[in-house]
Amino acid sequence: MSKGGFDHYMLKEIHEQPEAIRDTVAESLLGPATAGTSSPVGYLPVRDPDAVLLLGCGTSYHAALMGEQILSQLLTVPVTARVASEFQKPAVKAEQGLVVAFSQSGETSDTLTALRRILGQGYASLGVTNVMGSSITRAVDATLYTRAGPEVAVASTKTFLCQLVTLYLLGFHLATDRDAVSIIPQNLQVLPDLVRQVLSRDSAIQQAVRQLTKAEHIFIIGKGLGVPIALEGALKFKEVAYLPTEGYPAGELKHGPFALLGEKTPVIAMVLADEHRSRMITSIKEIKARGSTVIAIADRGDGEVAEFADMVLPVPKTDPLLAPVLHNVVLQLMSYYCARKLGCPIDRPRNLAKSVTVP
Ligand code: M6R
């Protein structure tokens, strides 16, 4: 498969995200799984679950963690995310629960094992995968495909964003308060264009990463929906740039990691324009006072963040529920450009395989 003029598959796949999002939205709202039904929830194996369990490994686990927060905001039943490689049994007993297993490849052994552990325990199953006919599709009651197209780079990028899109759509389909979610399809229609805007400003991102390549340790911090995105961003920095990077809830830094702050430990702070914004600004001030450089990712025009951070990478304003997608694109590009500057084998990091089919 060609790199389409890009230096690496990872960068090509990051740039394919607007189309991948568009196609995944079309699949989930209008796609073949719903054909012949009058209801948009036609493909769901259970329409009114009394509990939702989300499973995945690595990046797909981070999608599950996002799902825990997104669906908990939109549904009234318990929603739990679990890392598939550690899963033994559900915390919540269900009579008609829904387990959603996320796997780009559909072949991850740990995810398949976790799924098999839950089947027969009151949970109907939905697989979210990018690969048609993969093992996961044969293990579940129904499949929802992410339409990202083949992902060649070991690092998952476009498939993660598409997993997030399926979560917004699951929330839309499952929420009982229809008014509260009516805006989701419209917001998703404009999301590809917002991602394009982020992609078009990557020269600022290339500038920002200069100081990161010399770091001893990097923190990526967020609150609320920012936390799973911080974890995912840190995984990308470790995986492609080999930089020791931790994703952390901003409020937890003062419970120990403050000891690591200083000149050689830059911090990337994701400031979402939600109820956590002012706490994030407080965290930035606390971090600055301890000598670390802060690169913030925040809404364009947020002057207060610009006042306290050393540098701001702006993203277009959007619904706070969807903004984490844009922050994630910035982090993808940051990890990519760090890896490039450090001369890492970006598409094939050492010791890693695209799909982990062994326990
Ligand atoms: O194919 P899967 O989504 O099940 O793979 C799970 C993880 O191995 C995978 O997400 C991995 O963490 C990513 N390639 C990291 O970028």
Residues whose N, C-alpha, C, O or C-beta is under 5 A from the ligand:
A	BS01	M6R	C57 G58 T59 S60 F102 S103 Q104 S105 G106 T108 V154 A155 S156 K354 V356
